Amino acid sequence: MTRPDSVLALTSAISKSRLRLLPFLILMYILAFIDRSNVGFAKAALQADTGLGDAAFAFGASIFFIGYAFFEVPSNYMLHRLGAKVWLCRIMVTWGLVSAAMMFAQNAETFYVLRFMLGVAEAGFFPGIILYLTYWFPARSRRQALGLFYFGLPLALVLGIPLSGWLLDFHGVFGLTNWQWLFVVEGLMASVVGIAAYFYLVNRPAQATWLSVEEKQALETALSEEDARKKDSSPRGFLSALRNPRVLQFCLAYFTIQMSVDGVVFYLPTRIAGLLDGHVGLNVGLITAIPWVCALIVTRIVTRYADRTGQHRQPAVCMLTMAALGIAASALGTSVVPVVLAFCFAAAGFVSVQPLFWTIPTSYLSGAAAAGGIALINSIGNLGGFVAPNLKTVMESSFADPRAGMFALALVGIVGAVLLSRLRTTHTPASPSQLTPAQVG
């Protein structure tokens, strides 16, 4: 029988770890998403200055995901071996510098190389964070932590879009164009936070100075018990996870989710600008932030509902279906209000589906298998970010209809909802020591 003082120590350890770690991890995620998606804001100005065509821009924007996917698995292995504080610092500093170097993208070749290198530099960041959360939070509290961490995506767009729009009004300051200011400022922000990460993050609970001895022991015990229960079903070892059939199912489902996300994020600013005065600046940034405010609210409601009921797959199916319908509706609108409303549904759907999705593989994978499996799922999934812009361009060209690309992405979202509905979930039974007020509240 679990001692009451152990339960209290675990509750306190989880609460302290949540308050200590999650705000900083969310800040890191905000900067990561800003730096991978700000090319969508720079699109019109960059194309005007460099002469890049739409097809060249789509290829350059999406080649990021090739570099990202290729180095994802080895990067996560290095994090597992070296620890989060060292490897996440390396990732953030290098991607920030490469992002700032985008100011030199004066032709198509340089644009392609820098976007590819940005993907290489950032590879391992997101799966590294997911893996890092498994080092600190048992299953129930990890679901809440994932839901809170995913606030970084809409927050990146709520805060980053107006910032990007504002920076695009800095044309000609100190001889730099507006899109150069965009890349320099937002890239260097990431490098500064990356340096801070080295001093702020702690690899494991045993090394946390903010936890008492009793809290460290209670948290380590809960995590060890959970890993022991996973061993019967989880792949054994890093490499075995890479060829596990269930992991490959997770990869395919996440691929469709990411196609929905990235196909919209890169083109939302120019879609809104096209309905206004054609200029992507602060006004467009503020209007474009509205769907992400909706996503913040809906994600919190849906993830709390899923945690209370213990059901994650069914809400995930509903949210991805809603995202697909919102994407399709956005192509039909001819004025700002209905288009923004459609994007509100799309953004709320494809943001909230992601923390719901990640509760499934993290309840199945543990140890080194988690490092390999999570990285593979994210790397294959992020290839959707390469396919989506190019699919959108090809469909629009093939059908000579600007709506065809968004309809194709909506169809991908429906396929993803079907795949999610067929995923076999694994529930890790909670030991008595894990059922604490902090975890279920």
C-alpha positions as CSV (number, residue, x, y, z in Angstrom):
1,M,0.0,0.0,0.0
2,T,1.3,3.4,-0.9
3,R,2.2,5.6,2.0
4,P,0.4,9.0,2.2
5,D,3.7,10.9,2.5
6,S,4.9,9.3,-0.8
7,V,1.7,10.4,-2.5
8,L,2.1,13.9,-1.2
9,A,5.8,14.0,-2.2
10,L,4.9,12.9,-5.8
11,T,2.2,15.4,-6.0
12,S,4.5,18.2,-4.9
13,A,7.3,17.0,-7.2
14,I,5.0,17.0,-10.3
15,S,3.6,20.4,-9.4
16,K,7.1,21.9,-8.9
17,S,8.4,20.4,-12.1
18,R,5.5,21.6,-14.1
19,L,5.9,25.2,-12.9
20,R,9.7,25.1,-13.3
21,L,10.0,23.4,-16.7
22,L,6.9,24.0,-18.9
23,P,7.0,27.8,-19.2
24,F,10.6,27.6,-20.5
25,L,9.8,24.7,-22.8
26,I,6.8,26.6,-24.2
27,L,9.1,29.6,-24.9
28,M,11.5,27.4,-26.8
29,Y,8.7,25.9,-28.8
30,I,7.3,29.4,-29.6
31,L,10.7,30.4,-31.0
32,A,11.1,27.1,-33.0
33,F,7.7,27.6,-34.7
34,I,8.3,31.2,-35.4
35,D,11.6,30.5,-37.1
36,R,10.3,27.6,-39.2
37,S,7.2,29.5,-40.4
38,N,8.3,33.1,-40.7
39,V,9.2,32.4,-44.3
40,G,5.4,32.5,-44.9
41,F,5.3,36.1,-43.7
42,A,8.4,37.0,-45.7
43,K,7.0,35.4,-48.9
44,A,5.7,38.4,-50.8
45,A,8.7,40.7,-49.9
46,L,11.3,38.0,-50.5
47,Q,9.8,37.1,-53.9
48,A,9.6,40.7,-54.9
49,D,13.3,41.3,-54.1
50,T,14.8,38.1,-55.3
51,G,12.5,37.1,-58.2
52,L,11.6,33.7,-56.7
53,G,8.6,32.2,-58.4
54,D,5.8,30.4,-56.5
55,A,7.1,26.9,-57.3
56,A,10.7,27.9,-56.3
57,F,9.4,29.4,-53.0
58,A,7.3,26.3,-52.3
59,F,10.3,24.0,-52.8
60,G,12.6,26.2,-50.7
61,A,10.0,26.6,-47.9
62,S,9.4,22.8,-47.8
63,I,13.0,21.6,-48.2
64,F,13.4,22.5,-44.5
65,F,11.6,19.3,-43.7
66,I,13.9,17.1,-45.7
67,G,16.9,18.2,-43.6
68,Y,14.8,18.0,-40.5
69,A,13.6,14.4,-41.2
70,F,17.0,13.1,-42.3
71,F,18.7,14.1,-39.1
72,E,15.8,13.7,-36.6
73,V,16.6,10.2,-35.4
74,P,20.3,10.6,-34.8
75,S,19.7,13.9,-33.1
76,N,17.3,12.4,-30.7
77,Y,19.7,9.6,-30.0
78,M,22.3,12.2,-29.1
79,L,19.9,13.9,-26.7
80,H,19.3,10.5,-25.1
81,R,23.0,10.0,-24.7
82,L,24.2,13.5,-23.8
83,G,21.3,14.9,-22.0
84,A,18.7,17.6,-22.8
85,K,20.5,20.7,-21.5
86,V,23.5,20.2,-23.7
87,W,21.7,19.0,-26.9
88,L,18.7,21.4,-26.8
89,C,21.2,24.3,-26.3
90,R,23.1,23.1,-29.3
91,I,20.0,22.8,-31.4
92,M,18.6,26.3,-30.5
93,V,21.9,28.2,-30.9
94,T,22.6,26.7,-34.3
95,W,19.1,27.0,-35.7
96,G,18.9,30.6,-34.6
97,L,22.2,31.4,-36.4
98,V,21.1,29.7,-39.6
99,S,17.7,31.4,-39.4
100,A,19.4,34.8,-39.0
101,A,21.6,33.9,-42.0
102,M,18.5,33.8,-44.1
103,M,19.1,37.5,-44.6
104,F,21.6,36.5,-47.3
105,A,19.0,34.5,-49.3
106,Q,19.3,36.7,-52.4
107,N,18.8,33.9,-54.9
108,A,17.1,30.5,-55.2
109,E,20.2,28.4,-54.6
110,T,21.1,30.2,-51.3
111,F,17.4,30.1,-50.3
112,Y,17.3,26.3,-50.8
113,V,20.6,25.7,-49.0
114,L,19.7,27.8,-45.9
115,R,16.2,26.3,-45.6
116,F,17.7,22.8,-45.8
117,M,20.4,23.7,-43.2
118,L,17.7,25.2,-40.9
119,G,16.0,21.8,-40.9
120,V,19.3,20.1,-40.1
121,A,20.0,22.5,-37.3
122,E,16.5,22.2,-35.7
123,A,16.3,18.4,-36.2
124,G,15.6,16.6,-32.9
125,F,14.1,19.6,-31.1
126,F,10.5,18.6,-31.0
127,P,10.9,14.9,-30.4
128,G,13.6,15.8,-27.9
129,I,11.1,17.8,-25.9
130,I,8.5,15.0,-26.1
131,L,11.2,12.5,-24.9
132,Y,12.3,15.0,-22.2
133,L,8.8,15.1,-20.8
134,T,8.8,11.3,-20.4
135,Y,11.8,11.8,-18.1
136,W,9.8,14.1,-15.8
137,F,6.1,13.3,-15.9
138,P,4.3,9.9,-15.3
139,A,1.5,9.1,-17.8
140,R,-1.4,11.1,-16.3
141,S,0.6,14.2,-15.6
142,R,2.4,13.9,-18.9
143,R,-0.9,14.2,-20.8
144,Q,-1.5,17.5,-19.1
145,A,2.1,18.6,-19.7
146,L,1.8,17.8,-23.4
147,G,-1.5,19.8,-23.6
148,L,0.2,22.8,-21.9
149,F,3.3,22.4,-24.0
150,Y,1.3,22.5,-27.2
151,F,0.1,26.0,-26.2
152,G,3.4,27.0,-27.7
153,L,2.1,26.4,-31.3
154,P,-0.9,28.9,-31.2
155,L,1.1,31.2,-28.9
156,A,3.9,31.3,-31.5
157,L,1.4,32.5,-34.0
158,V,-0.6,34.8,-31.7
159,L,2.7,36.5,-30.6
160,G,4.9,35.8,-33.6
161,I,2.5,36.9,-36.4
162,P,2.1,40.4,-35.1
163,L,5.9,40.5,-34.4
164,S,6.6,39.4,-38.0
165,G,4.2,41.9,-39.4
166,W,5.7,44.7,-37.3
167,L,9.3,43.7,-38.5
168,L,8.1,43.8,-42.1
169,D,7.3,47.5,-41.6
170,F,11.1,48.1,-41.0
171,H,12.0,48.3,-44.6
172,G,15.2,50.2,-45.3
173,V,16.3,50.7,-41.7
174,F,20.1,50.5,-41.5
175,G,20.1,49.5,-45.2
176,L,18.3,46.2,-44.5
177,T,15.1,45.1,-46.3
178,N,12.1,44.3,-44.2
179,W,12.4,40.5,-44.7
180,Q,16.1,40.7,-43.7
181,W,15.0,42.3,-40.4
182,L,12.5,39.6,-39.9
183,F,15.0,36.7,-40.2
184,V,17.8,38.4,-38.2
185,V,15.7,39.5,-35.2
186,E,13.7,36.2,-34.8
187,G,16.8,34.0,-35.5
188,L,19.0,35.7,-32.9
189,M,16.2,35.5,-30.3
190,A,16.3,31.7,-30.6
191,S,20.1,31.6,-30.1
192,V,19.9,33.7,-26.9
193,V,17.3,31.5,-25.4
194,G,19.3,28.4,-26.4
195,I,22.3,29.7,-24.4
196,A,19.9,30.2,-21.4
197,A,18.6,26.7,-21.8
198,Y,22.0,25.2,-20.9
199,F,21.9,27.0,-17.5
200,Y,18.2,26.5,-16.9
201,L,17.3,23.0,-17.8
202,V,18.0,19.9,-15.7
203,N,18.4,16.5,-17.3
204,R,16.7,14.3,-14.8
205,P,14.7,14.7,-11.5
206,A,17.7,13.3,-9.5
207,Q,19.7,16.4,-10.4
208,A,16.9,19.0,-9.6
209,T,17.9,21.3,-6.9
210,W,14.3,22.6,-6.5
211,L,13.1,19.1,-5.4
212,S,13.6,17.7,-1.9
213,V,15.1,14.2,-1.5
214,E,11.7,12.7,-0.8
215,E,10.2,14.4,-3.9
216,K,13.1,13.1,-6.1
217,Q,12.6,9.6,-4.8
218,A,8.9,9.6,-5.3
219,L,9.1,10.9,-8.8
220,E,11.9,8.6,-9.9
221,T,9.9,5.6,-8.4
222,A,6.8,6.5,-10.2
223,L,8.6,6.8,-13.5
224,S,10.5,3.6,-13.0
225,E,7.3,1.7,-12.2
226,E,5.7,3.0,-15.4
227,D,8.7,2.0,-17.5
228,A,8.6,-1.5,-16.0
229,R,4.9,-1.9,-17.0
230,K,5.7,-0.8,-20.6
231,K,8.4,-3.4,-21.1
232,D,6.1,-6.2,-22.1
233,S,4.6,-4.3,-25.0
234,S,7.2,-1.7,-26.0
235,P,9.9,-2.5,-28.5
236,R,13.3,-3.4,-27.0
237,G,16.0,-0.9,-27.8
238,F,16.5,2.1,-30.1
239,L,16.8,0.3,-33.4
240,S,13.9,-2.1,-32.8
241,A,11.5,0.9,-32.4
242,L,12.5,2.0,-35.9
243,R,11.0,-1.1,-37.6
244,N,8.1,-1.7,-35.2
245,P,4.8,-2.0,-37.2
246,R,2.8,0.1,-34.6
247,V,5.4,2.8,-34.7
248,L,5.1,2.9,-38.5
249,Q,1.3,3.3,-38.1
250,F,1.9,6.3,-35.8
251,C,4.2,7.7,-38.4
252,L,1.6,7.6,-41.2
253,A,-1.1,9.2,-39.0
254,Y,1.2,12.0,-37.9
255,F,2.3,12.6,-41.5
256,T,-1.3,13.5,-42.5
257,I,-1.7,15.8,-39.4
258,Q,1.5,17.7,-40.3
259,M,0.4,18.1,-43.9
260,S,-2.7,19.8,-42.6
261,V,-0.7,22.1,-40.3
262,D,2.1,23.2,-42.6
263,G,0.0,23.4,-45.7
264,V,-2.0,26.2,-44.0
265,V,0.6,27.9,-41.9
266,F,2.9,28.9,-44.8
267,Y,0.0,30.4,-46.8
268,L,-2.4,31.9,-44.2
269,P,-0.7,35.4,-44.1
270,T,-0.8,35.8,-47.9
271,R,-4.3,34.5,-48.1
272,I,-5.5,37.1,-45.6
273,A,-3.4,39.8,-47.3
274,G,-4.9,39.0,-50.7
275,L,-8.4,39.8,-49.2
276,L,-7.1,43.1,-47.9
277,D,-4.7,45.5,-49.5
278,G,-2.1,42.9,-50.6
279,H,0.5,44.1,-48.1
280,V,1.6,41.7,-45.3
281,G,2.3,44.0,-42.4
282,L,1.1,44.5,-38.8
283,N,-2.6,44.8,-39.7
284,V,-2.5,41.4,-41.5
285,G,-0.5,40.0,-38.6
286,L,-3.2,41.0,-36.1
287,I,-6.0,39.5,-38.1
288,T,-4.1,36.3,-38.9
289,A,-3.5,35.9,-35.1
290,I,-7.3,35.4,-34.5
291,P,-7.5,31.7,-35.5
292,W,-4.6,30.9,-33.2
293,V,-6.3,32.6,-30.2
294,C,-9.3,30.3,-30.9
295,A,-6.8,27.4,-31.1
296,L,-5.5,28.2,-27.6
297,I,-9.0,28.1,-26.1
298,V,-10.1,25.0,-27.9
299,T,-6.9,23.1,-27.2
300,R,-7.2,23.7,-23.4
301,I,-10.9,22.6,-23.4
302,V,-10.4,19.5,-25.5
303,T,-7.3,18.3,-23.7
304,R,-8.9,18.7,-20.3
305,Y,-11.9,16.8,-21.5
306,A,-9.7,14.0,-22.8
307,D,-7.9,13.8,-19.5
308,R,-11.1,13.7,-17.4
309,T,-12.6,10.9,-19.6
310,G,-9.5,9.0,-20.4
311,Q,-10.4,9.1,-24.1
312,H,-7.9,10.6,-26.5
313,R,-8.3,8.9,-29.8
314,Q,-12.0,9.8,-30.4
315,P,-11.5,13.5,-29.7
316,A,-8.4,13.4,-31.9
317,V,-10.5,12.0,-34.8
318,C,-13.1,14.8,-34.3
319,M,-10.6,17.6,-34.1
320,L,-8.7,16.5,-37.3
321,T,-12.0,16.2,-39.1
322,M,-12.9,19.7,-38.0
323,A,-9.6,20.9,-39.2
324,A,-10.1,19.3,-42.7
325,L,-13.5,20.9,-43.0
326,G,-12.2,24.3,-41.9
327,I,-9.4,24.1,-44.5
328,A,-11.9,23.3,-47.3
329,A,-14.2,26.1,-46.2
330,S,-11.3,28.6,-46.2
331,A,-10.9,28.1,-49.9
332,L,-14.6,28.9,-50.6
333,G,-14.6,32.3,-48.8
334,T,-14.4,35.5,-50.8
335,S,-14.2,38.0,-47.9
336,V,-12.1,38.3,-44.7
337,V,-14.8,37.4,-42.2
338,P,-15.8,33.9,-43.5
339,V,-12.2,33.1,-44.4
340,V,-10.9,34.0,-40.9
341,L,-13.8,32.0,-39.3
342,A,-13.0,29.0,-41.4
343,F,-9.3,29.2,-40.4
344,C,-10.5,29.4,-36.7
345,F,-12.0,26.0,-37.1
346,A,-9.0,24.7,-39.0
347,A,-6.4,26.0,-36.5
348,A,-8.4,24.8,-33.5
349,G,-8.7,21.4,-35.0
350,F,-5.1,20.7,-36.1
351,V,-3.5,22.3,-33.0
352,S,-5.6,20.4,-30.5
353,V,-5.3,17.0,-32.3
354,Q,-1.5,17.0,-31.8
355,P,-1.2,16.7,-27.9
356,L,-4.1,14.1,-28.1
357,F,-2.1,12.1,-30.7
358,W,1.2,12.1,-28.7
359,T,-0.4,10.6,-25.6
360,I,-0.8,7.4,-27.7
361,P,2.8,6.6,-28.7
362,T,4.2,7.9,-25.4
363,S,2.0,5.4,-23.5
364,Y,3.5,2.6,-25.6
365,L,7.3,3.5,-25.9
366,S,9.9,3.7,-23.2
367,G,13.6,4.1,-22.7
368,A,15.8,4.0,-25.8
369,A,12.9,2.8,-27.8
370,A,11.1,6.0,-26.9
371,A,14.1,8.1,-28.2
372,G,14.1,6.2,-31.5
373,G,10.3,5.8,-32.0
374,I,9.3,9.4,-31.1
375,A,12.1,10.7,-33.4
376,L,11.0,8.5,-36.3
377,I,7.3,9.4,-35.9
378,N,8.1,13.1,-35.9
379,S,10.6,12.9,-38.8
380,I,8.2,11.0,-41.1
381,G,5.4,13.2,-40.0
382,N,7.3,16.3,-40.8
383,L,7.9,15.2,-44.3
384,G,4.3,16.2,-44.6
385,G,5.6,19.7,-44.3
386,F,7.6,19.1,-47.5
387,V,4.8,17.4,-49.4
388,A,2.0,19.9,-48.4
389,P,3.2,23.1,-50.1
390,N,4.3,21.3,-53.2
391,L,1.1,19.3,-53.4
392,K,-0.8,22.6,-53.0
393,T,1.1,24.2,-55.9
394,V,0.8,21.1,-58.2
395,M,-3.0,20.8,-57.6
396,E,-3.5,24.5,-58.3
397,S,-1.5,24.3,-61.5
398,S,-3.1,21.0,-62.6
399,F,-6.7,22.2,-62.1
400,A,-6.0,25.9,-62.9
401,D,-8.0,26.7,-59.8
402,P,-6.5,28.4,-56.7
403,R,-8.9,26.5,-54.5
404,A,-7.7,23.0,-55.6
405,G,-4.6,23.0,-53.3
406,M,-6.6,23.7,-50.2
407,F,-9.2,21.1,-51.1
408,A,-6.4,18.5,-51.5
409,L,-5.1,19.3,-48.1
410,A,-8.6,19.0,-46.6
411,L,-8.8,15.5,-48.2
412,V,-5.5,14.6,-46.6
413,G,-7.0,15.6,-43.2
414,I,-10.0,13.3,-43.7
415,V,-7.7,10.4,-44.6
416,G,-5.7,11.2,-41.4
417,A,-8.9,11.1,-39.3
418,V,-9.7,7.7,-40.7
419,L,-6.1,6.5,-39.8
420,L,-6.5,7.9,-36.3
421,S,-9.8,6.1,-35.8
422,R,-8.0,2.8,-36.6
423,L,-5.0,3.2,-34.3
424,R,-4.8,0.7,-31.5
425,T,-4.2,2.6,-28.2
426,T,-2.3,1.3,-25.3
427,H,-3.3,2.4,-21.8
428,T,-0.6,2.2,-19.2
429,P,-2.3,1.3,-15.9
430,A,-1.5,3.7,-13.2
431,S,-0.1,2.4,-10.0
432,P,-1.6,3.8,-6.8
433,S,1.4,6.0,-6.3
434,Q,0.5,7.8,-9.5
435,L,-3.1,8.7,-8.8
436,T,-2.5,12.0,-7.2
437,P,-4.6,15.2,-7.1
438,A,-2.0,17.0,-9.1
439,Q,-2.3,14.4,-11.9
440,V,-6.0,14.1,-12.2
441,G,-7.0,17.7,-11.5
